Amino acid sequence: MDDVTLVVDRLDEKVYVIRSCDGDVPELAEYEVIQRLAAHQML
């Protein structure tokens, strides 16, 4: 997981695009940035 670079762009309210720069699709729930976004949406 450490060798994968994720790029997260906000497109609109509650709409994000997540790109993986190495071509593989990682388990997104394991990434801190995804956890923070999900927690923020739950508030």
N, C-alpha and C positions, 0 to 999 in steps of 0.2 A: 504494500500500500504506500510506502514512503517514496517509491520511485515513480508514482503516477502524479501528474500535474493536472489539477482540475481548474477550469476557468468558469466562474459563475458570473453571469450578467443578468441584471434585473431589467426586464422588458416593460413591466407594468406592475401595478399593485398585485401582489401574490402570483406573479408570473415571472419565472426565472428560466434561463437556458443554461444548461450545464454541459461543458465540453471537456472531454478527456483528450489531452494532447499526445498520448502515446498510442491511440487507436483502440485500446481495450476499454470495455465498459466495466468499471469497478462496482463494487457493492456500495452504493452511494450513502446508505444509512450509517456506514462506519466513519464517514468524514465529518470532522468538527464543523466545518462551514455548513454542511447540510443539517446537522443537528441544531446549530444556532438558528438557521432560517426557520426550521420547523418549530422550534420553541418560540420564536418571535411571533409566528403566525397563530400560535395557540393562545397568546395573550389577548 
